[in-house]
Amino acid sequence: MSRCRNHETIDMRRWLPAWAGAPRLDPVLLVLLMLIIGFGLLVLYSASGQDMAMVERQAIRIGFGLIVMLIISQVPPRIIRRWTPWLYGLGITMLFATWGLGVGRGAQRWLDLGLFRFQPSELMKLAVPMMVAWYLHPKVLPPAWKAVGI
């Protein structure tokens, strides 16, 4: 919000489309993330024998990941909470599917989804903490051992 000359408060968000808004990102966390990314690319450059092609490919992947992060950061938490059990169920289903359908250079932990191969454990790295947060959301914090179920 900003003020006009006559000291009226103007909500600039009303001039933006409904989907647009201020990014929901913590600036300190974003700066620290960029420093880690920069250091990682520097280490990759050094470890690859100064192979810029490898660093560029990794930078493209990182850029794609940052775009996905920006998009997901705009999703309201209530929607994420609503979809969490479904994401967890999908991950569990995909883990069971690797027993019969898994492929990949002798390893049975990958699913061939046509356009790409996918490792369900990567989905579960996101789904498990989200499911724990979903479970503990309505509980009193910090949770007692009894509330956690232990």
C-alpha positions in Angstrom: 0.0 0.0 0.0 1.2 3.5 -0.7 -0.1 7.0 0.1 -1.2 9.7 -2.4 -0.6 13.4 -2.0 -3.8 13.8 -0.1 -2.7 11.0 2.3 -5.3 8.5 1.1 -4.2 4.9 1.3 -4.2 3.1 -2.1 -4.1 -0.6 -2.3 -2.0 -1.3 -5.4 -3.0 -5.0 -5.4 -6.4 -4.0 -6.8 -4.8 -2.9 -10.1 -3.1 -6.3 -10.5 -4.8 -9.4 -11.9 -6.4 -11.7 -9.4 -3.7 -14.3 -9.7 -0.8 -11.8 -9.2 0.4 -10.7 -5.9 3.5 -10.2 -3.9 5.7 -13.3 -4.0 5.5 -15.3 -0.8 9.2 -15.7 -0.4 11.5 -15.0 2.5 14.2 -12.7 1.2 16.8 -13.9 3.6 16.1 -17.5 2.7 16.2 -16.6 -1.0 19.6 -14.9 -0.6 21.0 -17.8 1.3 19.7 -20.2 -1.3 21.3 -18.2 -4.1 24.6 -18.3 -2.2 24.4 -22.1 -1.8 23.5 -22.4 -5.5 26.4 -20.2 -6.5 28.9 -22.2 -4.3 27.5 -25.5 -5.7 28.0 -24.3 -9.3 31.6 -23.2 -8.4 32.4 -26.6 -6.9 30.9 -28.3 -10.0 33.0 -26.2 -12.3 36.1 -27.1 -10.3 35.3 -30.8 -10.0 34.4 -31.2 -13.7 37.7 -30.0 -14.8 36.4 -26.5 -15.8 33.7 -28.0 -18.1 31.4 -25.1 -18.7 28.9 -27.2 -20.6 28.2 -29.3 -17.5 27.8 -26.1 -15.3 25.4 -24.6 -17.9 23.3 -27.8 -18.0 23.1 -27.7 -14.2 22.3 -24.0 -14.1 19.4 -24.7 -16.5 18.1 -27.4 -14.2 18.5 -25.0 -11.2 16.6 -22.3 -13.2 13.8 -24.7 -13.9 13.7 -25.6 -10.2 13.6 -21.9 -9.1 10.7 -21.3 -11.5 8.8 -24.2 -10.0 9.6 -22.9 -6.5 8.2 -19.5 -7.4 5.0 -21.0 -8.8 4.5 -23.3 -5.8 5.2 -20.4 -3.4 2.1 -18.6 -4.8 -0.2 -21.5 -3.9 -2.2 -20.8 -0.7 -1.3 -23.1 2.2 -4.9 -24.3 2.5 -4.7 -25.7 -1.0 -1.4 -27.4 -0.2 -3.0 -28.9 3.0 -5.9 -30.2 1.0 -3.7 -32.0 -1.6 -1.1 -33.4 0.9 -2.9 -36.7 1.7 -3.4 -37.3 -2.1 0.3 -36.6 -2.8 1.3 -38.9 0.0 -1.0 -41.6 -1.4 0.3 -41.2 -4.9 3.9 -41.5 -3.5 3.0 -44.7 -1.6 1.3 -46.1 -4.7 4.3 -45.3 -6.9 6.7 -47.0 -4.3 4.6 -50.2 -4.5 4.6 -49.9 -8.3 8.4 -50.1 -8.4 8.2 -53.6 -7.2 6.7 -54.8 -10.4 7.4 -52.1 -12.9 10.7 -50.6 -11.9 13.5 -50.3 -14.4 16.9 -48.7 -14.7 20.3 -50.2 -15.2 19.7 -53.1 -12.9 18.1 -51.0 -10.2 14.4 -51.5 -9.5 13.8 -48.1 -8.0 12.8 -46.1 -11.1 9.5 -45.9 -12.9 9.5 -45.4 -16.7 6.7 -42.9 -17.3 7.2 -42.6 -21.1 8.8 -39.1 -21.4 11.1 -39.6 -18.4 12.0 -42.0 -15.7 11.0 -41.1 -12.2 12.2 -42.2 -8.8 9.2 -42.3 -6.3 11.5 -41.8 -3.3 12.1 -38.3 -4.6 8.4 -37.5 -4.3 8.3 -39.0 -0.8 11.1 -36.7 0.3 8.4 -33.9 -0.1 5.3 -35.9 0.8 6.4 -37.3 4.2 7.2 -34.0 5.9 4.1 -32.5 4.3 2.0 -35.3 5.7 3.5 -34.9 9.2 2.7 -31.2 9.0 -0.8 -32.0 7.8 -1.3 -34.4 10.7 0.1 -32.0 13.3 -1.7 -28.9 11.9 -4.8 -29.0 14.1 -2.9 -30.1 17.1 -1.6 -27.9 19.9 2.0 -26.9 19.4 4.5 -27.9 20.5 3.1 -31.4 20.4 3.2 -33.7 23.4 4.4 -37.2 22.9 0.9 -38.4 23.4 -0.4 -36.2 20.5 2.3 -37.5 18.1 1.1 -41.0 18.8 4.3 -42.3 20.4 
